[in-house]
Amino acid sequence: MLAFVNLRGLGLGDVKLGALLGVTLGWPAAVGGLLAAFVLNGVVIVIMVAARRTDPAGEVPFGPALVAGAALAVVVHLLS
């Protein structure tokens, strides 16, 4: 599904990592982790644009946000 969101925006490595995390975490945690990854990456992009480290059309890697979102989903799952 990630590959169809923006064909030029995501690399195949991001799609593979997302699939691996989805299989590993299970459906509910994978959805939460994916949503957290989009929010985290959005915050990073806003900060980078505000600090003039990149322009709004610049490229920002999504893999680290996927890993951080997955880690956050695991923590939330363990605490609940």
Long-range contacts (C-beta under 8 A, 24 or more apart in sequence): 2-34, 10-62, 11-62, 13-63, 14-62, 14-63, 14-66, 17-63, 17-66, 17-67, 18-66, 21-66, 21-67, 21-70, 24-70, 25-70, 25-73, 25-74, 25-77, 29-70, 29-73, 29-74, 29-76, 29-77, 30-70, 30-73, 32-69, 32-72, 32-73, 32-76, 33-66, 33-69, 33-70, 33-72, 33-73, 33-74, 34-66, 34-69, 35-69, 36-68, 36-69, 36-72, 36-73, 37-62, 37-65, 37-66, 37-68, 37-69, 37-70, 38-65, 38-69, 39-69, 40-65, 40-68, 40-69, 40-72, 41-65
